[in-house]
Amino acid sequence: MAFRSIQLLRLSQTWRRIVLLLLISLSCLFLEPMSALADLGNDRFDGNIFVLYGGNGSLVPAKVSLAASLKQKKPALLVFYIDDSSDCKQYAPVVSHLQAFYGRAASIIPVNVDTIRADVTYKPTEPGYYYAGFVPQTVLLNQSGQVALNAKGNLRFEQVDDALREVFDLLPRSESVELKRRSVNQFNVELRQ
């Protein structure tokens, strides 16, 4: 009889624990609102802005350094940002859009300004050399490493596109064919012939 009562006592304690854990879990769901929603309109850290707002996680970390880009005589687009700035969050889609058209011809280098130390003297081959103390800041260096654009704030795609067209000696937008990306699933019909 004592063995049976011990088993019942253990069973009731187990059920009490299960019910208590369920109640705690349910109360956590209803009492603590989930803040997993990212918001463009605030200066709260939501995560990497290029992944969340630009839809392009391939930008960060940058594929090439500024020094390597200059060594290759390749234009470089430096974009100075921080992840907890609403202005930078709103600018991230523009930078991703620029990468879609110029990503192979130019080095697009997002630079988190939290990594730039103010007490260090930088060389022209380092991004910190061009940082002017505000975000977002866009600096375009041409093939010879000269500054072709240095602007602060959110720029329109067309503004940066115009500067890139000058660097690459392309026709102005009004005289050129509209840039279009090829669909990923497109196939080449010439191979069938």
C-alpha distance (Angstrom), angle and dihedral (degrees) to the residues before:
residue distance angle dihedral
M1 . . .
A2 3.83 . .
F3 3.80 89.9 .
R4 3.80 91.0 52.9
S5 3.81 92.8 50.1
I6 3.83 91.0 49.7
Q7 3.81 89.9 52.4
L8 3.81 91.4 49.5
L9 3.79 90.8 48.0
R10 3.83 91.6 51.4
L11 3.79 91.0 46.4
S12 3.79 92.7 51.1
Q13 3.82 90.7 47.7
T14 3.80 90.2 51.5
W15 3.80 91.6 50.7
R16 3.79 91.0 47.5
R17 3.80 89.8 53.4
I18 3.80 91.9 48.9
V19 3.80 92.6 49.0
L20 3.80 91.1 45.7
L21 3.83 91.8 51.0
L22 3.80 90.7 48.7
L23 3.79 91.5 50.5
I24 3.79 91.8 48.4
S25 3.80 91.1 48.5
L26 3.79 92.7 49.3
S27 3.78 93.0 46.7
C28 3.81 90.2 51.2
L29 3.79 89.9 53.7
F30 3.79 94.4 51.5
L31 3.78 102.3 32.9
E32 3.80 99.9 45.2
P33 3.80 111.5 53.4
M34 3.77 114.0 -144.1
S35 3.79 112.6 -115.7
A36 3.78 97.6 -162.1
L37 3.77 93.3 123.9
A38 3.76 114.6 107.4
D39 3.80 116.6 -141.9
L40 3.79 128.6 -159.6
G41 3.77 93.3 -161.4
N42 3.79 101.2 66.8
D43 3.77 139.7 59.8
R44 3.80 94.7 -123.0
F45 3.78 121.7 126.0
D46 3.80 108.5 -108.7
G47 3.79 99.1 162.4
N48 3.77 134.2 -87.2
I49 3.81 106.8 -8.1
F50 3.80 95.0 -149.1
V51 3.79 92.0 56.1
L52 3.81 95.6 41.8
Y53 3.78 103.2 37.6
G54 3.78 105.8 15.0
G55 3.77 95.2 43.1
N56 3.76 88.8 -136.1
G57 3.76 119.9 108.8
S58 3.80 91.0 169.4
L59 3.80 92.4 80.4
V60 3.80 96.5 67.1
P61 2.93 120.6 88.2
A62 3.78 94.5 28.9
K63 3.79 114.5 -116.2
V64 3.80 93.6 -136.5
S65 3.78 134.8 26.4
L66 3.79 123.1 -121.0
A67 3.80 90.8 -113.2
A68 3.82 91.4 53.6
S69 3.80 91.7 47.0
L70 3.80 92.2 51.2
K71 3.80 90.6 46.1
Q72 3.82 89.2 54.8
K73 3.85 89.9 49.4
K74 3.80 88.0 -120.8
P75 3.83 121.6 145.4
A76 3.79 113.8 -109.3
L77 3.78 128.4 -150.4
L78 3.80 110.4 -158.2
V79 3.79 115.2 -163.2
F80 3.80 113.6 -170.8
Y81 3.81 112.1 -156.4
I82 3.78 147.1 147.9
D83 3.78 124.1 -143.4
D84 3.80 95.5 -128.5
S85 3.81 99.5 56.3
S86 3.79 120.9 101.8
D87 3.81 89.9 -150.9
C88 3.80 91.3 54.6
K89 3.80 90.5 46.1
Q90 3.79 90.0 54.8
Y91 3.81 92.1 46.7
A92 3.82 95.4 51.1
P93 3.85 94.9 83.1
V94 3.82 90.3 52.9
V95 3.81 91.2 53.1
S96 3.80 90.8 48.0
H97 3.80 89.8 49.4
L98 3.81 90.0 51.7
Q99 3.78 90.0 51.7
A100 3.79 89.9 54.1
F101 3.81 90.6 62.2
Y102 3.80 104.6 26.9
G103 3.80 104.0 24.2
R104 3.79 95.0 107.1
A105 3.79 97.4 42.1
A106 3.81 98.5 41.5
S107 3.78 134.1 34.5
I108 3.79 110.0 -115.9
I109 3.78 106.9 -158.5
P110 3.80 118.8 -177.0
V111 3.81 109.5 -161.0
N112 3.79 120.6 -161.0
V113 3.81 103.3 -143.3
D114 3.79 90.7 -147.4
T115 3.81 85.6 75.9
I116 3.81 93.5 55.9
R117 3.79 113.6 92.8
A118 3.78 115.6 -148.1
D119 3.80 95.0 -151.6
V120 3.80 94.7 60.3
T121 3.79 127.5 88.9
Y122 3.78 109.9 -134.1
K123 3.80 131.8 -153.2
P124 3.83 123.0 -130.2
T125 3.81 87.6 -103.7
E126 3.82 91.4 63.4
P127 3.83 125.5 76.3
G128 3.82 92.7 -131.2
Y129 3.81 89.0 68.1
Y130 3.83 90.7 68.5
Y131 3.81 99.4 40.0
A132 3.82 111.7 113.2
G133 3.81 100.0 -173.9
F134 3.80 104.7 -93.6
V135 3.80 138.8 88.2
P136 2.87 137.0 -101.2
Q137 3.76 95.5 28.0
T138 3.80 123.2 164.4
V139 3.79 122.0 -157.9
L140 3.79 121.6 -179.5
L141 3.80 117.8 -164.3
N142 3.79 118.3 -166.3
Q143 3.80 125.9 -137.5
S144 3.80 92.3 -79.0
G145 3.81 93.7 48.7
Q146 3.80 97.1 -104.8
V147 3.80 119.5 138.9
A148 3.81 109.6 -103.6
L149 3.82 95.7 170.4
N150 3.79 132.7 14.7
A151 3.78 113.0 172.6
K152 3.77 136.3 153.6
G153 3.76 128.1 -143.4
N154 3.77 132.1 23.9
L155 3.76 110.6 -29.6
R156 3.76 125.5 -163.4
F157 3.80 117.9 -114.3
E158 3.81 89.1 -113.7
Q159 3.81 93.2 57.5
V160 3.78 93.7 55.7
D161 3.81 91.3 37.3
D162 3.81 90.1 56.8
A163 3.80 91.1 51.7
L164 3.81 91.5 47.6
R165 3.80 90.2 48.7
E166 3.81 89.0 55.6
V167 3.79 92.1 48.6
F168 3.81 91.8 50.0
D169 3.82 92.9 39.3
L170 3.81 92.0 -122.4
L171 3.77 126.6 158.1
P172 3.80 116.9 -89.8
R173 3.78 114.5 -93.2
S174 3.82 91.6 -107.3
E175 3.82 91.2 59.0
S176 3.78 101.0 38.2
V177 3.75 134.3 78.3
E178 3.78 114.8 -95.2
L179 3.79 110.9 -92.4
K180 3.78 111.7 -117.1
R181 3.75 131.3 176.9
R182 3.74 120.0 -131.0
S183 3.76 115.4 -117.0
V184 3.79 114.5 -106.0
N185 3.81 91.4 -128.0
Q186 3.80 95.5 49.3
F187 3.76 115.3 121.1
N188 3.76 129.9 -155.8
V189 3.81 111.8 -108.0
E190 3.79 92.1 -167.8
L191 3.77 90.6 74.2
R192 3.80 91.5 62.5
Q193 3.79 95.0 60.9
